[in-house]
Amino acid sequence: MQPWQLDRINSCVRGENPTVMAKMKSGYAVFGDIQFLPGYCVLLGYPKVFSLNELSLAERSQYILDTTLIGDAIIKVCNPLRINYATLMNTDPYLHTHIHARYDWEPEEFRKGPTWWWSKEKLLRPEHDWQQFEELKQDITSALTEIMNQAYPYTK
């Protein structure tokens, strides 16, 4: 594990997290560590809170909007079957949402369930490491930047 992975949010703030794609109004859009399903991203809420329920209604709305903007960027670049969103906070006790592209090439028994149904042996192969997907990260970042510019036209 890299030092930036031990404190993902503050490593974003300090500019030390290499997976950062964009600073959004509600947090940081980051490229997922494991790209088994290409396009996997995460929105890390900032400032750091324990739960979505700790945010004001306006902050919640912004967080959900930002989450879906990341999904829009993934759709634009990866052309998946659909996008799944998961805000769990069970392992990492701070607000963050996993944004998974789902594809028609996934076996039926996995395509209709959560991504954690896949075995760790399949997911954690070296060829799925995010560093192997720099071009995809850049493409999603570019799409996200364009979408953010459209969504936030008065805040440039």
Rosetta silent file (secondary structure, phi, psi, omega in degrees, C-alpha in Angstrom):
SEQUENCE: MQPWQLDRINSCVRGENPTVMAKMKSGYAVFGDIQFLPGYCVLLGYPKVFSLNELSLAERSQYILDTTLIGDAIIKVCNPLRINYATLMNTDPYLHTHIHARYDWEPEEFRKGPTWWWSKEKLLRPEHDWQQFEELKQDITSALTEIMNQAYPYTK
SCORE:     score description
SCORE:     0.000 S_00000001
   1 L     0.000  135.448 -179.915    0.000    0.000    0.000 S_00000001
   2 L   -82.663  153.697 -179.788    1.268    3.438   -0.957 S_00000001
   3 H   -55.308  -38.435 -179.505    1.360    6.294    1.615 S_00000001
   4 H   -65.005  -24.801 -179.787   -1.345    8.249   -0.278 S_00000001
   5 H   -75.269  -18.106 -179.744   -3.676    5.242    0.045 S_00000001
   6 H   -76.221  -23.541  178.885   -3.540    5.445    3.845 S_00000001
   7 L  -145.489   76.234 -170.191   -5.242    8.857    3.830 S_00000001
   8 H   -60.186  -42.608 -176.368   -6.910    9.193    0.479 S_00000001
   9 H   -69.425  -51.076 -179.547   -8.751   12.457    1.086 S_00000001
  10 H   -66.313  -28.307  175.110   -5.910   14.428    2.640 S_00000001
  11 H   -68.221  -28.609  173.412   -3.527   13.084    0.007 S_00000001
  12 H   -67.756  -47.506 -178.684   -5.883   14.666   -2.556 S_00000001
  13 H   -58.494  -40.983 -178.129   -5.825   17.968   -0.673 S_00000001
  14 L   -80.311   -5.674 -179.131   -2.011   17.892   -0.531 S_00000001
  15 L    77.488   23.218 -176.705   -1.729   17.021   -4.243 S_00000001
  16 L  -104.728   -5.387 -176.672   -0.125   13.643   -3.477 S_00000001
  17 L   -93.086  108.807 -175.789   -2.866   11.310   -4.726 S_00000001
  18 L   -71.715   -8.087 -179.946   -2.015   10.276   -8.312 S_00000001
  19 L   -89.447   -4.598 -178.427   -5.531    8.950   -8.963 S_00000001
  20 E   -63.041  131.145  174.734   -7.174   12.397   -8.728 S_00000001
  21 E  -104.037  -39.128 -177.694   -9.037   13.357  -11.874 S_00000001
  22 E  -162.567  148.287  167.747  -10.773   16.537  -10.699 S_00000001
  23 E   -88.936  123.396 -179.596  -11.675   18.643   -7.689 S_00000001
  24 L  -108.391  175.681 -179.047  -15.455   18.913   -7.729 S_00000001
  25 L   -62.752  -32.546 -175.470  -17.762   21.085   -5.645 S_00000001
  26 L  -105.888   -0.002 -178.407  -18.430   18.241   -3.188 S_00000001
  27 E   162.022 -153.209 -176.868  -15.106   16.423   -3.196 S_00000001
  28 E  -116.886  127.912  172.466  -12.512   14.718   -5.347 S_00000001
  29 E   -85.525  122.450 -179.478  -13.186   12.510   -8.356 S_00000001
  30 E  -125.504  150.878  177.014  -10.567    9.753   -8.349 S_00000001
  31 E   -79.316  135.031 -177.595   -9.781    6.878  -10.688 S_00000001
  32 L   -66.132  144.477 -179.313  -10.348    3.494   -9.039 S_00000001
  33 L   -60.733  -34.511 -175.608   -7.343    1.454   -7.898 S_00000001
  34 E  -116.992  118.016 -176.859   -8.630   -1.674   -9.655 S_00000001
  35 L  -104.023   43.148  176.072   -9.788   -1.356  -13.257 S_00000001
  36 L   -61.427  -43.847  171.660  -11.272   -4.825  -13.677 S_00000001
  37 L  -102.629  100.875 -171.674  -14.407   -3.091  -14.902 S_00000001
  38 L   -53.892  133.541 -179.629  -12.849   -0.285  -16.964 S_00000001
  39 L   102.653   -2.007 -179.207  -13.857    3.192  -15.876 S_00000001
  40 L   -57.366  126.225  179.602  -14.294    2.474  -12.174 S_00000001
  41 E  -134.735  169.587  178.718  -14.108    5.757  -10.246 S_00000001
  42 E  -138.936  140.339  169.301  -14.820    7.042   -6.737 S_00000001
  43 E  -102.001  118.377  177.271  -16.083   10.366   -5.437 S_00000001
  44 E   -96.660  114.168 -179.053  -14.362   11.190   -2.139 S_00000001
  45 E   -63.578  137.672  176.837  -16.488   13.681   -0.208 S_00000001
  46 L  -146.123  131.214    5.996  -14.693   16.819    0.964 S_00000001
  47 L   -68.455  157.850 -174.159  -14.670   18.176    3.541 S_00000001
  48 L   -66.786  125.361  174.399  -14.484   14.787    5.199 S_00000001
  49 L  -132.510  164.265 -178.046  -17.677   13.667    6.942 S_00000001
  50 L   -79.458  -30.991 -171.252  -18.811   10.324    8.312 S_00000001
  51 L  -151.415  153.373  173.741  -22.102   10.124    6.435 S_00000001
  52 H   -57.136  -32.327 -177.649  -24.167   11.694    3.679 S_00000001
  53 H   -70.193  -12.642  177.039  -26.698   12.541    6.398 S_00000001
  54 H   -80.028  -12.830 -178.469  -24.237   14.947    8.029 S_00000001
  55 L   -85.827  153.503  172.574  -24.478   17.249    5.020 S_00000001
  56 L   -66.423  167.636  178.926  -27.059   20.003    4.555 S_00000001
  57 H   -61.095  -39.502  178.307  -29.735   19.375    1.948 S_00000001
  58 H   -65.592  -41.172  178.511  -27.894   21.607   -0.528 S_00000001
  59 H   -66.059  -39.010  176.771  -24.600   19.770    0.112 S_00000001
  60 H   -61.778  -46.345  179.772  -26.319   16.399   -0.334 S_00000001
  61 H   -59.039  -43.240  179.641  -27.799   17.547   -3.624 S_00000001
  62 H   -64.007  -42.304 -179.400  -24.388   18.718   -4.808 S_00000001
  63 H   -61.794  -46.075 -179.712  -22.754   15.430   -3.776 S_00000001
  64 H   -66.054  -41.477  176.752  -25.330   13.355   -5.649 S_00000001
  65 H   -59.634  -48.054  179.991  -25.076   15.631   -8.700 S_00000001
  66 H   -60.202  -39.525  178.116  -21.273   15.342   -8.711 S_00000001
  67 H   -58.294  -45.607 -177.643  -21.549   11.563   -8.406 S_00000001
  68 H   -73.300  -26.498  175.335  -23.765   11.393  -11.472 S_00000001
  69 H   -65.815  -37.623  174.752  -21.512   13.752  -13.435 S_00000001
  70 H   -62.979  -43.922  176.482  -18.706   11.235  -12.964 S_00000001
  71 H   -57.939  -41.086  177.781  -21.106    8.563  -14.192 S_00000001
  72 H   -60.795  -41.265  179.191  -21.861   10.695  -17.259 S_00000001
  73 H   -64.635  -41.274  178.680  -18.135   10.957  -18.035 S_00000001
  74 H   -63.752  -42.926  178.255  -17.708    7.190  -17.716 S_00000001
  75 H   -59.642  -45.671 -177.976  -20.691    6.627  -20.032 S_00000001
  76 H   -60.421  -40.370 -174.639  -19.252    9.032  -22.603 S_00000001
  77 H   -88.201  -41.820 -169.590  -15.842    7.346  -22.638 S_00000001
  78 H  -100.288  -15.656 -179.077  -16.556    3.674  -21.898 S_00000001
  79 L    49.524   54.183 -179.705  -20.040    3.123  -23.367 S_00000001
  80 L   -77.350  171.589  174.517  -21.078    0.665  -20.642 S_00000001
  81 L   -65.916  -40.931  178.211  -24.384   -1.155  -20.356 S_00000001
  82 E  -165.470  175.331  175.684  -25.164    0.934  -17.239 S_00000001
  83 E  -117.828  135.411  172.574  -23.569    2.635  -14.230 S_00000001
  84 E  -109.875  140.668  178.884  -23.900    1.374  -10.650 S_00000001
  85 E  -119.112  134.348 -179.950  -23.419    3.692   -7.677 S_00000001
  86 E  -137.440  116.855  176.007  -22.543    2.405   -4.182 S_00000001
  87 L  -113.115   97.972 -170.723  -22.211    4.591   -1.088 S_00000001
  88 L  -108.243  -51.095  178.540  -21.346    2.095    1.640 S_00000001
  89 L    59.496   26.834  179.497  -18.836    3.576    4.145 S_00000001
  90 L   -84.733  -43.275 -178.856  -18.407    0.220    5.929 S_00000001
  91 L   -87.415  -49.613  177.415  -14.668   -0.272    5.446 S_00000001
  92 L  -103.315  110.738 -170.621  -13.570    3.345    5.040 S_00000001
  93 L   -82.281   56.479  174.395  -15.631    5.403    7.516 S_00000001
  94 L  -149.163  158.139 -176.212  -16.001    8.585    5.477 S_00000001
  95 L   -63.962  121.653  174.050  -18.333    9.684    2.719 S_00000001
  96 E  -160.616  150.883 -178.806  -17.376    8.217   -0.636 S_00000001
  97 E  -129.338  129.964  176.485  -19.241    6.653   -3.522 S_00000001
  98 E   -85.462  134.258 -178.428  -18.035    3.907   -5.853 S_00000001
  99 E  -123.016  107.111 -173.998  -19.054    4.435   -9.479 S_00000001
 100 E  -110.240  127.605  168.415  -18.885    1.223  -11.502 S_00000001
 101 E   -77.631  137.765  176.823  -19.396    0.811  -15.227 S_00000001
 102 E  -118.157  141.901 -169.478  -21.197   -2.446  -15.970 S_00000001
 103 L  -124.551  154.735  178.571  -20.763   -4.239  -19.274 S_00000001
 104 L   -74.131  -12.085  177.426  -22.614   -6.772  -21.403 S_00000001
 105 L   -82.312   -7.871  176.466  -19.450   -8.908  -21.562 S_00000001
 106 L   -70.750  141.726  175.410  -19.736   -9.720  -17.849 S_00000001
 107 L   -57.760  143.257 -175.758  -21.120  -13.211  -17.157 S_00000001
 108 H   -49.794  -41.660 -176.597  -24.845  -13.066  -16.425 S_00000001
 109 H   -67.707  -19.001  177.883  -24.439  -14.221  -12.805 S_00000001
 110 H  -100.957  -33.160 -175.245  -22.153  -11.255  -12.084 S_00000001
 111 H   -61.174  -31.589 -176.476  -23.688   -8.605  -14.337 S_00000001
 112 L   -95.032    4.019  179.859  -26.890   -8.453  -12.308 S_00000001
 113 L  -121.141  179.995  178.094  -25.220   -8.307   -8.894 S_00000001
 114 L   -68.866  155.745 -176.107  -22.844   -6.046   -7.027 S_00000001
 115 H   -63.294  -25.141 -178.276  -19.226   -5.900   -8.147 S_00000001
 116 H   -73.594   -0.598  172.781  -18.008   -7.520   -4.947 S_00000001
 117 H   -73.915  -21.552  176.120  -19.502  -10.828   -6.153 S_00000001
 118 L   -67.516  146.297  179.920  -16.455  -11.155   -8.402 S_00000001
 119 L   -71.474  147.266  177.939  -13.647  -13.155   -6.771 S_00000001
 120 H   -60.846  -32.650  178.997  -10.670  -11.236   -5.385 S_00000001
 121 H   -60.444  -38.791  177.992   -8.409  -13.490   -7.484 S_00000001
 122 H   -74.384  -43.381 -175.472  -10.011  -12.104  -10.667 S_00000001
 123 H   -67.358  -41.380 -169.388  -10.208   -8.501   -9.454 S_00000001
 124 L   -92.221   21.936  177.063   -6.708   -8.127   -8.018 S_00000001
 125 L   -68.709  145.697 -179.090   -4.685   -9.274  -11.014 S_00000001
 126 H   -55.564  -32.056 -178.784   -1.735   -6.999  -11.885 S_00000001
 127 H   -69.888   -8.694  177.914   -3.208   -6.209  -15.296 S_00000001
 128 H   -99.509    1.638  179.013   -6.134   -4.473  -13.542 S_00000001
 129 E   -62.951  136.289 -175.158   -3.922   -2.035  -11.616 S_00000001
 130 H   -54.253  -30.529 -177.311   -5.001    1.539  -12.308 S_00000001
 131 H   -66.020  -17.925  177.071   -1.514    2.490  -13.501 S_00000001
 132 H   -79.897   -3.772 -171.633   -2.046    0.277  -16.576 S_00000001
 133 H  -124.837   35.373 -176.655   -4.967    2.522  -17.606 S_00000001
 134 H   -59.222  -39.667  179.880   -3.463    6.031  -17.722 S_00000001
 135 H   -64.869  -41.088  177.719   -4.992    6.793  -21.130 S_00000001
 136 H   -63.926  -42.740  177.392   -8.459    5.777  -19.894 S_00000001
 137 H   -57.584  -46.012 -179.963   -7.977    7.935  -16.783 S_00000001
 138 H   -64.719  -39.411  179.161   -7.056   10.912  -18.976 S_00000001
 139 H   -64.766  -43.602  178.318  -10.024   10.327  -21.284 S_00000001
 140 H   -66.931  -39.723  177.953  -12.474   10.203  -18.364 S_00000001
 141 H   -60.114  -45.183  178.894  -10.824   13.263  -16.811 S_00000001
 142 H   -62.075  -44.691  179.076  -11.237   15.197  -20.073 S_00000001
 143 H   -64.042  -41.566  179.820  -14.882   14.155  -20.386 S_00000001
 144 H   -64.643  -41.893  178.421  -15.536   15.029  -16.748 S_00000001
 145 H   -60.145  -44.759  178.414  -13.938   18.454  -17.144 S_00000001
 146 H   -62.228  -44.505 -179.535  -16.135   19.155  -20.168 S_00000001
 147 H   -65.949  -41.749  177.997  -19.266   17.970  -18.342 S_00000001
 148 H   -62.409  -40.034  178.654  -18.400   20.025  -15.240 S_00000001
 149 H   -62.751  -32.232  176.200  -17.949   23.120  -17.422 S_00000001
 150 H   -77.191  -39.053 -176.606  -21.452   22.581  -18.772 S_00000001
 151 H   -74.959  -30.497 -176.998  -22.968   21.782  -15.362 S_00000001
 152 L  -120.666   59.848 -172.139  -21.285   24.699  -13.571 S_00000001
 153 L   -65.905  -18.504 -175.565  -21.236   27.431  -16.247 S_00000001
 154 L  -103.969   10.767 -176.302  -21.056   30.331  -13.797 S_00000001
 155 L  -122.028   23.193 -178.554  -18.249   29.064  -11.598 S_00000001
 156 L   -67.379    0.000    0.000  -15.288   28.920  -13.988 S_00000001
